[in-house]
Amino acid sequence: MCGIAGFVTVRPTEPNRHLIERMTEIIRHRGPDDSGFYQDNWASLGHRRLSIVDLATGRQPMSNEDGGLWIIYNGEIFNHADLRPILEQAGHRYATRCDTETILHAFEQYGPQCLDRFRGMFSFAIWDKNARRLFCARDRLGKKPFYYYWDGSLFAFASEIKALLEHPGISASFEESLLPEYLAFGYVSEERTLFSRIRKLMPGHHLTLDVSGERPALEIRQYWEIPEAAPTEKRDDQSWIRECRQRLEETVRMRLMSDVPLGMFLSGGLDSSAIAALMRRMVGGPVKTFSVGYPEAPYSELSYARRVAEAIGTEHHEVVVGMEDFFNALPRLVWHEDEPIAWPSSVSLYFVSKLAVEQVKVALTGEGSDEMFAGYGRYRFYLWNEHWMRRYRMAVPGPLRRAIRAAVASSPLLSAGVRRKLQHTFVGLGEDLESLYLDNFYSAFPGVERAALLPAADGASAYANFHRYWDQRGAGPLLDRMLFADQKTYLVELLMKQDQMSMATSLESRVPFLDHEFVEFSTRVPADLKLRHGEGKYIVKKAVEDLLPAEIVYRKKMGFPTPLRQWLRDPRADRLFGLLTARDGLLAAYLDRQQVESLVERQKGGRYDLTDRLWRLLNLQLWGDLFLTGKRDERWGGLLLPAGARAAV
């Protein structure tokens, strides 16, 4: 696990060692163990190394036998030892035992098709100095980041955006056209980022830049896609459950590859608990588990994590995060993530990573199971809403449906609690996907509120990317469409959170559920083994129920909660509200000021819970201060500290 950065110019230039060193130094946290550089008149490559495998000889940039190819790489290829004998038989000579060299020789042997052979997480760049061609790739699900900038004469790339901004040819400016999607989801799900002209190489894609001719050519291609749901195989439940268990054991075992100590993030939920239990059976010595919680007991899962740790016998460690810890760390964590933080749980993830890195350099996590096996309640609830909406339309005329919807929204005959519940059902919602599903479960700012904040914006742009993936699987079952759209949008952002927050502490995180062969298996699993009688992840629960206490396997999902709602009612939150209404911040430049002030006043009045909306706005404002408005020094120390004080993060 490392950090990479580099650039290629279309015209030869004198190598600038200071510049590539500066680009890699700013992401030193991704690789504090070592650094390395390659430069010629066309390309500069820089690498920061976090040593995990082949500690002695795995330095980068690394070249092939004749020095014609140079690679910098971030990630792990878990099946590299299986690929090595095949490559050696083909005549390739190894100088190390690391996976970096396997990527290099596989590219020599197979070209871009080498990607089909890798199982793991990766982003890498290979420079062919003789052909003057750069080849870059990102893993299938997007576990490792790859950002780039291209203006026709300069191509720059890095693991994190901040490294790109160190190049004098690249400046930070705001891509304001993405505001509608950001306000809705809290992130951007396409290749563009909130920085103009800085883009993501999307998961499952590779990129080639050829600067050998008169007209430099940049080409991006997709090499892998999540398969469409296969026709149901004629098998009984137990056969599917056994295969799920066998495949899960395989992917966990594969991710134990390491020359350094490793541990497990343990929330006390099904997914992390199952992986921890399997690790405990596979590892000779004690397994170290790490959990995060809060002083506010209703929001803390520490008791569940302790129960699991006791049941399976791990060496367990905990950290408790309070309100001041949380908000004083937030500015630096937004800086680490490069864009606004979508979910408060990112901050918690940072603190548990910080705890873990004191004892291990690698931690496994439970991400991905919910998006493959329908673990979120929104899947069940939307299917229920959509089912009854179809019947409601047939039974009740349109004018009457609209009158009922209006009554649900404002009738004094209904209590506020009843109105709120009905407004999340087919009775109180609009009849399209946006209202029934996206505004209902995803959006902090539903359509009307977005329009008030951004009166000049194109309202359709907020959901355009989600619709693109939704429509891509238009012929399939409704549950499969929901899962696919989440896998292409929501999950990619979750993985960025996982990467950036763990790497902020120099810790490598691994995601067993997102082995691509396990993901492909999930698309073959019948829908009723994913969601059965309203119970999500049915097949996973059955596959691991012998490993864990029943009250853990079948407990209600909490979803990594934080006490953010409670904290925003604390008097100390006035400092945060003052930040939101600053006249010289990003929000004042792009959003309707009266609407922002109204949100703050309604929240402070105590009658409304606008937590999700305020979290979106706070992060956007803070991101602007860190990267655009020149206020980084004012925010860096923490949001709840006296002026001049600095947080210990």
Secondary structure, 3 states (H helix, E strand, C coil): CEEEEEEEECCCCCCCHHHHHHHHHCCHHHCECEEEEEECCCEEEEEEECCCCCCCCCCCCEECCCCCEEEEEEEEECCHHHHHHHHHHCCCCCCCCCHHHHHHHHHHHHHHHHHHHCCEEEEEEEEECCCCEEEEEECCCCCCCCEEEECCCEEEEECCHHHHCCCCCCCCCECHHHHHHHHHHCCCCCCECCECCEEECCCCEEEEEECCCCCCEEEEEECCCCCCCCCCCCCCHHHHHHHHHHHHHHHHHHCCCCCCCEEEECCCCHHHHHHHHHHHHHCCCCCEEEEEECCCHHHCCHHHHHHHHHHHCCEEEEEECCHHHHHHHHHHHHHHHCCCCCCCHHHHHHHHHHHHCCCCCEEECCCCHHHHHCCCHHHHHHHHHHHHHHHHHHHCCHHHHHHHHHHHHHCCCCCHHHHHHHCCCCCCCCCCHHHHHHHHHCCCCCHHHHHHHCCCCCHHHHHHHHHHHHHHCCCCCHHHHHHHHHHHCHHHHHHHHHHHHHHCCCCEEECHHHCHHHHHHHHHCCHHHHEECCEECHHHHHHHCCCCCHHHHCCCCCCCCCCHHHHCCCHHHHHHHHHHCCCCCHHHHHCCHHHHHHHHHHHHHCCCCCHHHHHHHHHHHHHHHHHCCCCHHHHHCCCCCCCCCCCCC
